[in-house]
Amino acid sequence: MSIFTEAQAKAILDKVISLSTADECTAELNGTTNGNIRFALNNVSTSGVVDDVELAVQVAFGKRVGTATINEFDDESLARVVKRAEDLARLAPENPEYMPIIGKQTYTPSPTFSESTAAIDPDYRAQVAADTIAPCKAEKLIAAGFLEDGQSFVAFANSKGNFGYQQATNFNYTCTVRTEDGTGSGWVVRSLKDASDFDASRDIQTAIRKASASADAKALEPGKYTVVLEPAAVAGLISFMMNFFDARQADEGRSFLSKKGGGNKLGEQVYDPQVNIYADPWDPVAPVLPWDGEGLPRIKQAIIENGKIASLDYSRFWAQKQGKQAVGSPGNLLMTGGSKSTAELVRGTDRGVLVTRTWYIRMVDPQTVLLTGLTRDGTFYIENGEIKYPIKNFRFNESPVIMLNNIDELGKPVRIAGDESSYAMLLPPMRLRDFTFTSLSDAV
């Protein structure tokens, strides 16, 4: 059993803390039960359940720090892992940026646990695979996809009396559908809090339609186009950009948020006024744990407000150095938008390109967040509000900073997970001007 109750977890953590002779001690338990099913070529290939629990112990003698981990919890094993951490700390050099552990905190629980997701069993996973594969077979299409679900707990305690415990669940489904000749490809992704909101036989229709419609794509000349980006296409670009909201990077001149001559762009207009991104651990659709990796309580906070930089992420060390107040690092990214679906944004587009997904995104220039990547799994030409024909995929060179200054309209946000980020996100589809496609790609 890998999901400990609060009482079980606290008993282990309290024992670890009592065994330590170091100046400071922090202990953390992480437990997961993850189930999955994978299918390809219209057949299930693997399925299973993985259980794991791990204890991490960090101790400090002054500014000398040692960490050790273990997955056995008898008294002898607990004493051994504490001793190993302390031995390592005595050997370690001093860390000049070490911050003392935090004192006792108050955490307001967030709704990260879903009963319907925790109840998933092998029969449910098999039914998802069957409901995905059957309609693809009926249309002579080929499905390959993955469902992963799970439940977890996190518990931590330190020698200053701080303690936290919470359970969470996760649900992520993705499927690529190809035509038999390999010339058409469609894709669907669902990242949900509640499994009760998922219907594979309904959601797979998105990928089926795109696979059938994207066959025999035409070449379109690279250049600058109006684009409609689906939320999944937005996710990778936005999550890359948010990695540069670290205050220290900005203050030290290593970020697009650095000011010439020193300092950062906090409070400055950087984006179109339509851009509003905030974090809220208690969001009902994309909740996250109410503390960050250092145990600091998270808060609801604006990150970008009406296009202006509203907050940056300060580590405890950098906040102390700069005379700022450190709060918990955001765990989710929530962007406001309008009420329209992707289809409605397409209907309002005279000429442009619909992008289902951006993929293989890499950094070109961190100072401008210039990114390069590819479209894939359904790229279409729009004319007079209608999808006219499929087009070959593009390589793009674009900065999300520039992109978010070229907004025509934002649609209704949906929950999505970024390929390059562990953030839980709510992002809208977007219609943007002057998106830069630099070359064609033969991949589908």
C-alpha angles and dihedrals in degrees: 000000000000101000109082122196118241090257093050092048094046092051091056094044094048090052091051092050091049091052095056122096093184124114089250135012133187124183127189132188121201121184130178140179108192125181127191146173125196127194135182136169087020092299135099109251105177140000136170152128125253123199124191140161124184134184120207120193123193122185134177135203101193103308095339110106133193131181131192134173136205140169099208120088109190117120094259092051093048092051090048095053092048091050091048091052091048093048090052092048092054090053096045124098117244115275106224091201097048113135122205114250116271123258128240113315137191116233123192107213116244125211097256096135125082122188093205092054094045090052094061112126136177092274090057092050092048090051091052089053092047093048089050099045101042098063091044091053090048090057093043091248130135122235129202121173152132137231119196123179133166153149128230145173134212124198129171139171137178139198091259092065100261117145136172135177133174141151126221141180133209136200125185127167129177132171135180117202121198134187115245092253092049095237096111129055134179131179140195132186131186124187109180142170094210123043087204088075092060128094113172095192089056100040096047089064089076092060092042093054093048094046092052094042096047098058118116094018120198125229117250121194113256116247142100115324141171104253137195107211118197115223091259089055090051095048101073093047096048095044091052090053094049090060086075096059090093109124095216093054089050095046092048094051097252099116143063084246092063117111122224108257093024140300131066139278098252108153094014127125105251102151142035110289089246090071114101121161124171141164125233121168090196096055106137095222102040107019123169136189113293093237136053131228092283093049094253113148113252120228137198103262141165113241099177117015120188088336095309125115103253101176144001129207112257121192114217091254095049093043090055092047093050097039094247134135113252118217130178115292112252115265097189137037117216120186123191122225143152134285102263127108123227089260091055091050088052091052089056094052121098096193129351150101128281113215118197098185143001116215144179091025116185135177119255102171122007092194091065099020088239106177134189127203146128137265116229148165098040126002117173141183116237123207127173092349096308136101102250103179143330118270133202116266122267137216108228133201108198141142117222086217091061091038091057090052091056100058120149096172141343124218134206114306120240132186113266139162120225121228091225099040143059091210120123103230142191109199134169128225109255139210108209136181126231101007108178120236110181105182145353126264124208092207117104 
